[in-house]
Amino acid sequence: MDNLSDTLKKLKITAVDRTDDSLEGCLDCLLQALAQNNMETSEKIQGSGILQLFASLLVPQSSCTAKVANIIAEIAKNEFMRIPCVDAGLISPLVQLLNSKDQEVLLQTGRALGNICYDSHEGRSAVDQAGGAQIVIDHLRSLCSKTDPANEKLLTVFCGMLMNYSNENDSLQAQLINMGVIPTLVKLLGIHCQNAALTEMCLVAFGNLAELESSKEQFASTNIAEELVKLFKKQIDHDKREMVFEVLAPLAENDAIKLQLVEAGLVECLLEIVQQKVDSDKEEDIAELKTASDLMVLLLLGDESMQKLFEGGKGNVFQRVLSWIPSNNHQLQLAGALAIANFARNDGNCIHMVDNGIVEKLMDLLDRHVEDGNVTVQHAALSALRNLAIPVINKAKMLSAGVTEAVLKFLKSEMPPVQFKLLGTLRMLIDAQAEAAEQLGKNVKLVERLVEWCEAKDHAGVMGESNRLLSALIRHSKSKDVIKTIVQSGGIKHLVTMATSEHVIMQNEALVALALIAALELGTAEKDLEGAKLVQILHTLLADERSAPEIKYNSMVLICALMGSESLHKEVQDLAFLDIVSKLRSHENKSVAQQASLTEQRLAVES
């Protein structure tokens, strides 16, 4: 280290005199010291004040320039040296050197800038101001096709520099995207796929950029899907495959890229991984099985990619996914059920699947998870059943297959995601199915649980679905017994509250159900309707100019139905409904205007 102090003193003198030979000896001595103990040497360099001198040594025509850049690259490996490098004014001359024709100078300059940028806001900012990124991207473009080892090494350093420059910095990533870095990197990957280090750099760069929404369109206009699938097929090593996965996952969120990946044959690769890893209990194999099956489900979220893989229900992929559902592997059961839920996104697919026995497979799966089951599998299987129940033609088939009984086994679940899907599935099943709605509506256990969930303030989804199912039981069954069960279970107040929902569809469903209650069982429900302040709520809905026409219409229908109750009739009279209703006779909506006339007559007669 004494030797180092002498070198630093000598360097100060020779740097001023510019005698290249003795300068070179000093620089070699520094590089040697850095190789032996980088941190301590860097501290000495910083203490000696020599950093400022380096700026003057970074000149294109000097034979020592590459060595100076190499020293800067080495000291910038230390976090504490990055800001001093910026403060010493090294960035601007380094960026100037990017215009050099000398390959060694370019290599060391790229290293120096990359290391200064690593995790350093100040470093990045200085390189940004000096315009370094654009020069590097131009180099990548012009050198892209050369496959000699020295050039590939330089390309790797430049990719690494851009990565350090933009890592976890959205605005700098956006800048690189605007400079057109994506097509250049994709081309690099295609040409240099044999070079492991360069391939790895490209993948990490893609992983960074793919997180940005604005990158997806640029990626979609390249052949990235084809290149990644080609690369993926070649990887035997788990870690390398994982790197490709990390790029595929964010890219596959884009629908156009989903389709490109499907067309490039990614699905076949994923199915192969699943087959290889399904019986392994090695941690990395279990992780890879999860990644592959999750990605498979993600590809099915795109309408075009999903339909392409469904192939009219005859496709190999669809058949393989079906075989996951009866498997003993929870991850595959989950992915299989989620995949079916994704395939069940249009009526044609749903009808085909129900006709081909998918419902029984899902019910068997649910049965395996009733007691202490896997919540994610329960949720996924219920999601699939809910989607399958949407086409009218499927409802009766699913009801006769016993889906309601299978679903009701989960009524005791305390998991809001499962409760939410259970409610949605039942609501879809009873839509326009009077008999099923009546049967469920008379099920006291179910109705009591619904009333309980109507108060689940912490879970708005569960609360909303419970209210909607209560209303649906009445609307589709039109049954006095159902209404009596709901009244006895304390459900009326929730339907009245639902009429004030911020969602018009829910308000409407509540008002129609309440009108049926008033028409069929007014005596039974009278006290609860009074207690829930229904008449005041109707007054507010009619007086509010923002209420939708159908809300005004159904509120007036309900007012007329309430006249059969003495106490509710009195409330209507006390609140001067006539004034509001008579104004609505001139409403722009014909149905509202007509109903206003009828309601006005009814109110006038009854008063």
C-alpha positions as CSV (number, residue, x, y, z in Angstrom):
1,M,0.0,0.0,0.0
2,D,3.0,2.3,0.5
3,N,3.9,1.5,-3.1
4,L,0.3,2.6,-4.0
5,S,0.8,6.0,-2.3
6,D,4.0,6.5,-4.3
7,T,2.1,5.6,-7.5
8,L,-0.7,8.1,-6.8
9,K,1.9,10.9,-6.2
10,K,3.8,10.0,-9.3
11,L,0.5,9.8,-11.3
12,K,-0.4,13.4,-10.3
13,I,2.9,14.6,-11.8
14,T,2.8,12.4,-15.0
15,A,-0.9,13.2,-15.6
16,V,0.1,16.9,-15.9
17,D,3.2,16.2,-18.0
18,R,1.4,13.6,-20.2
19,T,4.4,11.4,-20.6
20,D,2.6,8.3,-21.8
21,D,5.2,5.7,-20.9
22,S,5.5,6.6,-17.2
23,L,1.7,7.2,-17.1
24,E,1.1,3.7,-18.4
25,G,3.3,2.3,-15.7
26,C,1.4,4.1,-13.0
27,L,-2.0,3.0,-14.4
28,D,-0.8,-0.7,-14.5
29,C,0.2,-0.4,-10.9
30,L,-3.2,1.0,-10.0
31,L,-5.0,-1.9,-11.8
32,Q,-2.8,-4.4,-10.1
33,A,-3.6,-2.9,-6.7
34,L,-7.4,-2.8,-7.5
35,A,-7.2,-6.5,-8.5
36,Q,-5.6,-7.3,-5.1
37,N,-7.9,-5.2,-2.9
38,N,-10.5,-3.2,-4.8
39,M,-12.2,-1.5,-1.8
40,E,-9.1,-0.3,0.0
41,T,-7.4,0.9,-3.2
42,S,-10.6,2.7,-4.2
43,E,-10.6,4.5,-0.8
44,K,-7.0,5.6,-1.3
45,I,-7.7,6.8,-4.8
46,Q,-10.7,8.8,-3.5
47,G,-8.6,10.3,-0.7
48,S,-5.7,11.3,-3.0
49,G,-7.9,13.6,-5.0
50,I,-6.8,12.0,-8.3
51,L,-10.3,11.4,-9.6
52,Q,-10.5,14.9,-11.0
53,L,-7.3,14.2,-13.0
54,F,-8.9,11.2,-14.7
55,A,-11.3,13.5,-16.6
56,S,-8.3,15.1,-18.4
57,L,-6.8,11.7,-19.2
58,L,-10.0,10.4,-20.9
59,V,-9.0,11.7,-24.4
60,P,-9.6,9.7,-27.6
61,Q,-6.1,10.0,-29.0
62,S,-4.2,8.7,-26.0
63,S,-2.9,5.1,-25.8
64,C,-3.7,5.1,-22.0
65,T,-7.4,6.0,-22.4
66,A,-8.7,2.4,-22.2
67,K,-6.7,1.8,-19.0
68,V,-8.1,4.9,-17.3
69,A,-11.6,3.8,-18.3
70,N,-10.9,0.3,-16.9
71,I,-9.7,1.8,-13.6
72,I,-12.9,3.9,-13.4
73,A,-14.9,0.7,-14.1
74,E,-13.1,-1.1,-11.3
75,I,-13.5,1.6,-8.6
76,A,-17.2,2.1,-9.6
77,K,-17.9,-1.5,-8.5
78,N,-18.0,0.1,-5.0
79,E,-21.2,1.9,-4.1
80,F,-19.3,4.7,-2.2
81,M,-17.3,5.6,-5.4
82,R,-20.2,6.2,-7.8
83,I,-21.2,9.7,-6.6
84,P,-17.5,10.9,-6.4
85,C,-17.0,9.7,-10.0
86,V,-20.0,11.9,-11.0
87,D,-18.7,14.8,-9.0
88,A,-15.3,14.5,-10.5
89,G,-16.8,15.3,-13.9
90,L,-16.0,11.8,-15.4
91,I,-19.4,11.2,-17.1
92,S,-19.2,13.7,-19.9
93,P,-15.7,12.6,-21.2
94,L,-16.7,9.0,-20.8
95,V,-19.8,9.5,-22.9
96,Q,-17.6,11.3,-25.5
97,L,-15.4,8.2,-25.7
98,L,-18.5,6.2,-26.8
99,N,-17.8,7.8,-30.2
100,S,-14.4,6.1,-30.4
101,K,-13.5,3.5,-33.0
102,D,-11.3,1.6,-30.7
103,Q,-13.0,-1.6,-29.5
104,E,-11.0,-1.8,-26.2
105,V,-11.8,1.9,-25.4
106,L,-15.5,1.2,-26.1
107,L,-15.5,-1.9,-23.9
108,Q,-13.9,-0.3,-20.9
109,T,-16.0,2.9,-21.3
110,G,-19.2,0.8,-21.4
111,R,-18.1,-1.0,-18.2
112,A,-17.3,2.3,-16.5
113,L,-20.6,3.9,-17.3
114,G,-22.6,0.7,-16.5
115,N,-20.9,0.4,-13.1
116,I,-21.4,4.1,-12.2
117,C,-25.1,3.8,-13.1
118,Y,-25.7,0.7,-11.0
119,D,-28.2,1.6,-8.3
120,S,-27.1,5.2,-8.5
121,H,-29.6,8.0,-9.2
122,E,-26.8,10.5,-9.7
123,G,-24.9,8.3,-12.1
124,R,-28.0,7.7,-14.2
125,S,-29.0,11.3,-14.2
126,A,-25.5,12.4,-15.4
127,V,-25.5,9.8,-18.2
128,D,-29.0,10.9,-19.2
129,Q,-27.9,14.5,-19.4
130,A,-24.8,13.6,-21.4
131,G,-26.9,11.7,-24.0
132,G,-25.1,8.4,-23.4
133,A,-28.1,6.0,-23.9
134,Q,-28.8,7.0,-27.5
135,I,-25.1,6.5,-28.5
136,V,-25.1,3.0,-27.0
137,I,-28.3,2.0,-28.7
138,D,-26.9,3.2,-32.0
139,H,-23.8,1.0,-31.4
140,L,-26.1,-2.0,-30.6
141,R,-27.8,-1.5,-34.0
142,S,-24.7,-1.1,-36.0
143,L,-22.8,-4.0,-34.3
144,C,-25.9,-6.3,-34.1
145,S,-25.0,-8.7,-36.9
146,K,-21.3,-9.3,-36.1
147,T,-20.8,-12.6,-34.3
148,D,-17.1,-12.6,-33.5
149,P,-16.3,-13.1,-29.8
150,A,-14.8,-9.6,-29.2
151,N,-17.9,-8.0,-30.7
152,E,-20.3,-10.2,-28.7
153,K,-18.4,-9.2,-25.5
154,L,-18.8,-5.5,-26.4
155,L,-22.6,-6.1,-27.1
156,T,-22.9,-7.8,-23.7
157,V,-21.3,-4.9,-21.9
158,F,-23.5,-2.3,-23.7
159,C,-26.7,-4.3,-22.9
160,G,-25.5,-4.4,-19.3
161,M,-24.9,-0.7,-19.3
162,L,-28.4,0.0,-20.5
163,M,-29.8,-2.3,-18.0
164,N,-28.0,-0.6,-15.1
165,Y,-29.0,2.7,-16.5
166,S,-32.7,2.0,-16.6
167,N,-33.3,-0.7,-13.9
168,E,-36.5,0.0,-11.9
169,N,-36.6,3.6,-13.3
170,D,-39.9,3.9,-15.3
171,S,-39.0,7.2,-17.0
172,L,-35.6,6.0,-18.2
173,Q,-37.1,2.7,-19.4
174,A,-39.7,4.7,-21.3
175,Q,-36.9,6.8,-22.8
176,L,-35.1,3.6,-24.0
177,I,-38.4,2.3,-25.5
178,N,-38.9,5.6,-27.3
179,M,-35.4,5.3,-28.7
180,G,-36.4,2.0,-30.2
181,V,-34.3,-0.3,-28.0
182,I,-36.8,-3.2,-28.1
183,P,-36.6,-4.2,-31.8
184,T,-32.8,-4.0,-31.5
185,L,-32.7,-6.2,-28.5
186,V,-35.0,-8.8,-30.1
187,K,-32.8,-8.9,-33.2
188,L,-29.8,-9.3,-30.9
189,L,-31.4,-12.3,-29.2
190,G,-32.2,-13.9,-32.5
191,I,-28.7,-13.5,-33.9
192,H,-26.7,-14.3,-30.8
193,C,-28.8,-17.0,-29.2
194,Q,-25.7,-19.3,-29.0
195,N,-24.0,-16.8,-26.7
196,A,-25.1,-17.5,-23.1
197,A,-23.8,-14.2,-21.5
198,L,-25.4,-12.0,-24.2
199,T,-28.7,-14.0,-24.2
200,E,-28.9,-13.6,-20.4
201,M,-28.3,-9.8,-20.7
202,C,-31.1,-9.5,-23.3
203,L,-33.5,-11.5,-21.1
204,V,-32.8,-9.4,-18.0
205,A,-33.3,-6.2,-20.2
206,F,-36.6,-7.6,-21.5
207,G,-37.7,-8.5,-18.0
208,N,-37.2,-4.9,-16.9
209,L,-38.8,-3.3,-20.0
210,A,-41.8,-5.7,-20.2
211,E,-43.1,-4.5,-16.9
212,L,-43.9,-1.2,-18.6
213,E,-47.3,-1.0,-20.3
214,S,-45.9,1.1,-23.1
215,S,-43.4,-1.6,-24.1
216,K,-46.1,-4.2,-24.9
217,E,-47.1,-2.7,-28.3
218,Q,-43.4,-2.5,-29.4
219,F,-42.8,-6.0,-28.3
220,A,-46.0,-7.2,-30.2
221,S,-44.6,-5.7,-33.4
222,T,-41.4,-7.8,-33.2
223,N,-40.9,-11.6,-33.4
224,I,-40.1,-11.8,-29.6
225,A,-42.6,-14.6,-29.1
226,E,-40.9,-16.8,-31.7
227,E,-37.4,-16.0,-30.3
228,L,-38.4,-16.6,-26.7
229,V,-40.1,-19.9,-27.5
230,K,-37.1,-21.0,-29.6
231,L,-34.8,-20.1,-26.7
232,F,-37.1,-21.8,-24.2
233,K,-37.1,-25.1,-26.1
234,K,-33.3,-25.2,-25.9
235,Q,-33.0,-24.7,-22.2
236,I,-32.3,-27.7,-20.1
237,D,-31.2,-25.9,-17.0
238,H,-33.9,-24.9,-14.5
239,D,-32.4,-21.4,-13.8
240,K,-32.2,-20.5,-17.4
241,R,-35.8,-21.6,-18.1
242,E,-36.8,-19.5,-15.1
243,M,-35.2,-16.4,-16.7
244,V,-37.2,-17.0,-19.8
245,F,-40.4,-17.5,-17.7
246,E,-39.8,-14.1,-16.0
247,V,-40.0,-12.4,-19.4
248,L,-42.9,-14.5,-20.7
249,A,-45.2,-13.7,-17.8
250,P,-45.4,-9.9,-18.1
251,L,-45.4,-10.1,-21.9
252,A,-48.2,-12.6,-21.9
253,E,-50.5,-10.1,-20.3
254,N,-50.8,-8.5,-23.7
255,D,-53.5,-10.2,-25.9
256,A,-51.7,-9.8,-29.2
257,I,-48.5,-11.4,-27.6
258,K,-50.7,-14.2,-26.1
259,L,-51.8,-15.2,-29.5
260,Q,-48.2,-14.9,-30.9
261,L,-46.9,-17.2,-28.1
262,V,-49.6,-19.7,-28.8
263,E,-48.8,-19.7,-32.5
264,A,-45.1,-20.0,-31.7
265,G,-45.8,-23.3,-29.8
266,L,-45.3,-22.2,-26.2
267,V,-48.3,-24.2,-25.0
268,E,-46.8,-27.5,-26.1
269,C,-43.6,-26.6,-24.2
270,L,-45.6,-25.8,-21.1
271,L,-47.6,-29.0,-21.3
272,E,-44.4,-31.0,-21.6
273,I,-43.0,-29.3,-18.4
274,V,-46.2,-30.2,-16.6
275,Q,-45.9,-33.8,-17.7
276,Q,-42.2,-34.0,-16.7
277,K,-42.6,-32.4,-13.3
278,V,-46.0,-33.6,-12.1
279,D,-44.7,-36.4,-9.9
280,S,-41.6,-34.8,-8.6
281,D,-41.3,-33.6,-5.0
282,K,-38.2,-31.5,-5.6
283,E,-38.8,-27.9,-4.7
284,E,-37.6,-26.4,-8.0
285,D,-39.7,-28.9,-10.0
286,I,-42.8,-28.0,-7.9
287,A,-42.1,-24.3,-8.5
288,E,-41.6,-24.8,-12.3
289,L,-44.9,-26.8,-12.5
290,K,-46.7,-23.9,-10.9
291,T,-45.1,-21.3,-13.2
292,A,-45.8,-23.4,-16.3
293,S,-49.5,-24.1,-15.4
294,D,-50.1,-20.4,-14.3
295,L,-48.7,-19.2,-17.6
296,M,-50.9,-21.6,-19.4
297,V,-54.0,-20.1,-17.6
298,L,-52.8,-16.6,-18.4
299,L,-52.6,-17.5,-22.2
300,L,-56.2,-18.5,-22.0
301,L,-57.3,-15.0,-20.8
302,G,-57.0,-13.7,-24.4
303,D,-60.2,-14.3,-26.4
304,E,-58.4,-15.2,-29.6
305,S,-55.7,-17.4,-28.0
306,M,-58.3,-19.1,-25.9
307,Q,-60.5,-19.9,-28.9
308,K,-57.5,-21.2,-30.9
309,L,-56.6,-23.6,-28.1
310,F,-60.2,-24.7,-27.6
311,E,-60.5,-25.9,-31.2
312,G,-64.2,-26.7,-30.9
313,G,-63.5,-28.7,-27.7
314,K,-61.5,-31.2,-29.7
315,G,-58.1,-29.6,-29.3
316,N,-55.2,-31.5,-27.7
317,V,-54.6,-28.7,-25.3
318,F,-58.2,-28.6,-24.1
319,Q,-58.1,-32.4,-23.6
320,R,-54.8,-32.2,-21.6
321,V,-56.1,-29.4,-19.4
322,L,-59.2,-31.5,-18.7
323,S,-57.0,-34.3,-17.5
324,W,-55.6,-32.0,-14.8
325,I,-58.9,-31.7,-12.9
326,P,-59.0,-35.3,-11.6
327,S,-55.2,-35.2,-10.8
328,N,-54.0,-35.5,-7.3
329,N,-51.8,-32.4,-7.6
330,H,-53.5,-29.3,-6.1
331,Q,-51.6,-27.0,-8.4
332,L,-52.9,-28.9,-11.5
333,Q,-56.4,-29.1,-10.1
334,L,-56.3,-25.3,-9.6
335,A,-54.9,-24.6,-13.1
336,G,-57.3,-27.0,-14.7
337,A,-60.4,-25.4,-13.0
338,L,-59.1,-21.9,-13.9
339,A,-58.5,-23.0,-17.5
340,I,-62.1,-24.3,-17.7
341,A,-63.4,-21.0,-16.3
342,N,-61.4,-19.2,-19.0
343,F,-62.6,-21.5,-21.8
344,A,-66.1,-20.9,-20.5
345,R,-66.2,-17.3,-21.7
346,N,-68.7,-17.7,-24.6
347,D,-71.9,-19.6,-24.9
348,G,-70.7,-22.0,-27.6
349,N,-67.8,-23.3,-25.5
350,C,-70.0,-23.5,-22.4
351,I,-72.7,-25.5,-24.1
352,H,-70.1,-27.9,-25.6
353,M,-68.4,-28.4,-22.3
354,V,-71.6,-29.1,-20.3
355,D,-72.7,-31.6,-23.0
356,N,-69.4,-33.4,-22.7
357,G,-69.5,-34.0,-18.9
358,I,-67.3,-31.2,-17.5
359,V,-69.8,-30.4,-14.8
360,E,-69.5,-33.9,-13.3
361,K,-65.6,-33.5,-13.2
362,L,-65.9,-30.1,-11.5
363,M,-68.4,-31.5,-8.9
364,D,-66.1,-34.4,-8.2
365,L,-63.2,-31.9,-7.7
366,L,-65.3,-29.8,-5.3
367,D,-66.3,-33.0,-3.4
368,R,-62.6,-33.7,-2.7
369,H,-62.3,-30.2,-1.2
370,V,-65.3,-29.9,1.1
371,E,-63.7,-30.8,4.4
372,D,-60.6,-28.6,5.1
373,G,-60.2,-28.2,1.4
374,N,-57.9,-26.0,-0.6
375,V,-59.6,-22.6,-0.8
376,T,-58.0,-21.6,-4.2
377,V,-59.2,-24.8,-5.8
378,Q,-62.8,-24.3,-4.3
379,H,-62.8,-20.8,-5.7
380,A,-61.5,-21.8,-9.1
381,A,-64.0,-24.7,-9.5
382,L,-66.9,-22.5,-8.4
383,S,-65.8,-19.8,-10.9
384,A,-65.9,-22.4,-13.7
385,L,-69.4,-23.6,-12.7
386,R,-70.6,-20.0,-12.5
387,N,-69.4,-19.3,-16.1
388,L,-70.8,-22.6,-17.4
389,A,-74.2,-21.7,-15.9
390,I,-74.6,-18.5,-18.0
391,P,-76.1,-19.9,-21.2
392,V,-79.9,-20.5,-20.7
393,I,-79.7,-24.0,-22.2
394,N,-77.1,-25.1,-19.6
395,K,-79.1,-24.1,-16.5
396,A,-81.6,-27.0,-16.4
397,K,-78.9,-29.5,-17.3
398,M,-76.7,-28.3,-14.5
399,L,-79.6,-28.2,-12.0
400,S,-80.5,-31.8,-12.8
401,A,-76.9,-32.8,-12.5
402,G,-77.1,-31.7,-8.9
403,V,-74.9,-28.6,-9.0
404,T,-76.9,-26.7,-6.4
405,E,-76.4,-29.5,-3.9
406,A,-72.7,-29.6,-4.6
407,V,-72.4,-25.9,-4.2
408,L,-74.5,-25.7,-1.0
409,K,-71.9,-27.9,0.7
410,F,-69.7,-24.8,0.9
411,L,-72.4,-22.7,2.7
412,K,-70.4,-23.0,5.9
413,S,-67.2,-21.6,4.3
414,E,-65.8,-18.6,6.1
415,M,-63.6,-17.6,3.1
416,P,-65.1,-14.5,1.3
417,P,-63.7,-15.5,-2.2
418,V,-65.5,-18.8,-1.9
419,Q,-68.6,-17.2,-0.5
420,F,-68.6,-14.7,-3.4
421,K,-68.3,-17.4,-6.1
422,L,-70.9,-19.7,-4.4
423,L,-73.4,-16.9,-4.5
424,G,-72.7,-16.0,-8.1
425,T,-73.0,-19.6,-9.2
426,L,-76.4,-20.0,-7.4
427,R,-77.7,-16.7,-8.9
428,M,-76.7,-17.8,-12.4
429,L,-78.3,-21.2,-12.0
430,I,-81.8,-20.0,-10.9
431,D,-82.1,-17.2,-13.5
432,A,-85.6,-17.9,-15.0
433,Q,-85.7,-21.3,-13.3
434,A,-88.8,-21.0,-11.2
435,E,-88.7,-24.4,-9.6
436,A,-85.1,-24.2,-8.6
437,A,-85.5,-20.7,-7.3
438,E,-88.5,-21.9,-5.2
439,Q,-86.6,-24.9,-3.8
440,L,-83.6,-22.7,-2.8
441,G,-85.8,-19.9,-1.5
442,K,-87.5,-22.3,0.9
443,N,-84.1,-23.5,2.2
444,V,-84.0,-21.8,5.6
445,K,-80.3,-22.5,6.2
446,L,-79.4,-20.8,2.9
447,V,-81.7,-17.8,3.4
448,E,-80.4,-17.3,7.0
449,R,-76.8,-17.4,5.7
450,L,-77.7,-14.9,3.0
451,V,-79.1,-12.5,5.5
452,E,-76.0,-12.9,7.6
453,W,-73.8,-12.2,4.5
454,C,-75.9,-9.1,3.6
455,E,-74.2,-7.5,6.7
456,A,-70.7,-8.4,5.6
457,K,-69.6,-4.8,5.5
458,D,-65.9,-5.7,5.2
459,H,-66.6,-7.7,2.0
460,A,-68.6,-5.5,-0.4
461,G,-68.6,-8.3,-3.1
462,V,-70.1,-10.9,-0.8
463,M,-72.6,-8.3,0.5
464,G,-73.7,-7.3,-3.0
465,E,-74.0,-10.9,-4.2
466,S,-76.1,-11.9,-1.1
467,N,-78.5,-9.1,-1.7
468,R,-78.8,-10.0,-5.4
469,L,-79.4,-13.6,-4.7
470,L,-82.1,-12.8,-2.1
471,S,-83.8,-10.6,-4.7
472,A,-83.4,-13.3,-7.4
473,L,-85.0,-16.0,-5.3
474,I,-88.2,-13.9,-5.1
475,R,-88.1,-12.6,-8.7
476,H,-87.6,-16.0,-10.3
477,S,-89.9,-18.1,-8.0
478,K,-92.7,-15.6,-7.5
479,S,-93.5,-17.8,-4.6
480,K,-95.4,-16.9,-1.4
481,D,-93.5,-19.5,0.6
482,V,-90.1,-18.1,-0.5
483,I,-91.3,-14.6,0.6
484,K,-92.4,-15.9,4.0
485,T,-89.0,-17.6,4.5
486,I,-87.2,-14.4,3.7
487,V,-89.5,-12.3,6.0
488,Q,-89.0,-14.8,8.8
489,S,-85.2,-14.8,8.3
490,G,-85.1,-10.9,8.5
491,G,-84.2,-10.4,4.8
492,I,-86.7,-7.6,4.0
493,K,-84.6,-4.7,5.5
494,H,-81.7,-5.7,3.2
495,L,-83.8,-5.6,0.1
496,V,-85.0,-2.1,1.1
497,T,-81.4,-1.0,1.6
498,M,-80.5,-2.5,-1.8
499,A,-83.0,-0.2,-3.4
500,T,-80.6,2.7,-2.5
501,S,-77.5,1.0,-4.0
502,E,-75.2,3.0,-6.3
503,H,-75.7,0.4,-9.0
504,V,-78.9,0.9,-11.0
505,I,-79.1,-2.9,-11.8
506,M,-79.2,-3.7,-8.1
507,Q,-81.7,-0.9,-7.3
508,N,-83.9,-2.3,-10.0
509,E,-83.7,-5.9,-8.9
510,A,-84.6,-4.8,-5.3
511,L,-87.6,-2.8,-6.4
512,V,-89.0,-5.6,-8.6
513,A,-88.6,-8.1,-5.7
514,L,-90.2,-5.6,-3.3
515,A,-93.1,-5.1,-5.7
516,L,-93.7,-8.9,-5.8
517,I,-93.6,-9.0,-2.0
518,A,-96.2,-6.3,-1.8
519,A,-98.4,-8.0,-4.4
520,L,-98.2,-11.5,-2.9
521,E,-97.5,-11.2,0.8
522,L,-98.0,-7.6,1.9
523,G,-99.6,-8.6,5.3
524,T,-96.7,-10.8,6.2
525,A,-94.0,-8.2,5.2
526,E,-95.9,-5.0,6.3
527,K,-94.1,-4.4,9.6
528,D,-90.6,-5.1,8.2
529,L,-91.3,-2.7,5.3
530,E,-92.4,0.0,7.7
531,G,-89.4,-0.6,9.9
532,A,-87.0,-0.3,7.0
533,K,-88.6,3.1,6.0
534,L,-89.4,1.9,2.5
535,V,-91.9,4.7,1.8
536,Q,-89.4,7.4,2.7
537,I,-86.8,5.7,0.4
538,L,-89.3,5.6,-2.5
539,H,-90.1,9.3,-2.0
540,T,-86.4,10.1,-2.2
541,L,-85.9,8.0,-5.3
542,L,-88.8,9.7,-7.1
543,A,-87.8,13.2,-6.1
544,D,-84.2,12.7,-7.2
545,E,-83.6,13.9,-10.7
546,R,-80.6,11.6,-11.1
547,S,-82.7,8.4,-10.6
548,A,-82.8,6.3,-13.8
549,P,-86.2,6.0,-15.7
550,E,-86.6,2.3,-14.7
551,I,-86.0,3.2,-11.1
552,K,-88.8,5.9,-11.2
553,Y,-91.1,3.5,-13.0
554,N,-90.6,0.6,-10.6
555,S,-90.8,2.9,-7.6
556,M,-94.3,4.0,-8.7
557,V,-95.4,0.4,-9.4
558,L,-94.3,-0.4,-5.8
559,I,-96.2,2.7,-4.4
560,C,-99.4,1.4,-5.9
561,A,-98.8,-2.1,-4.5
562,L,-98.3,-0.7,-1.0
563,M,-101.8,0.9,-1.0
564,G,-103.2,-2.4,0.2
565,S,-101.7,-1.9,3.6
566,E,-103.4,0.6,5.9
567,S,-100.3,1.7,7.7
568,L,-98.1,2.0,4.6
569,H,-101.0,3.8,2.8
570,K,-101.1,6.4,5.6
571,E,-97.3,6.9,5.2
572,V,-97.7,7.5,1.5
573,Q,-100.5,10.1,2.1
574,D,-98.4,11.9,4.8
575,L,-95.5,12.3,2.4
576,A,-97.4,14.2,-0.4
577,F,-96.4,11.8,-3.2
578,L,-99.0,13.4,-5.5
579,D,-96.9,16.5,-6.2
580,I,-93.8,14.5,-7.3
581,V,-95.9,12.0,-9.3
582,S,-97.9,14.6,-11.2
583,K,-94.6,16.2,-12.3
584,L,-93.5,12.9,-13.7
585,R,-96.5,12.8,-16.1
586,S,-94.4,15.0,-18.5
587,H,-91.3,12.8,-18.2
588,E,-89.5,12.3,-21.5
589,N,-89.6,8.5,-21.0
590,K,-93.1,7.3,-22.2
591,S,-93.3,4.3,-19.7
592,V,-92.5,6.6,-16.8
593,A,-95.0,9.2,-17.9
594,Q,-97.8,6.5,-18.3
595,Q,-97.0,5.0,-15.0
596,A,-97.1,8.5,-13.4
597,S,-100.7,9.0,-14.8
598,L,-101.8,5.6,-13.4
599,T,-100.1,6.2,-10.0
600,E,-101.6,9.7,-9.8
601,Q,-105.1,8.3,-10.4
602,R,-104.6,5.6,-7.8
603,L,-103.3,8.2,-5.2
604,A,-106.2,10.6,-5.9
605,V,-108.8,7.8,-5.5
606,E,-107.3,6.4,-2.4
607,S,-106.9,9.8,-0.7
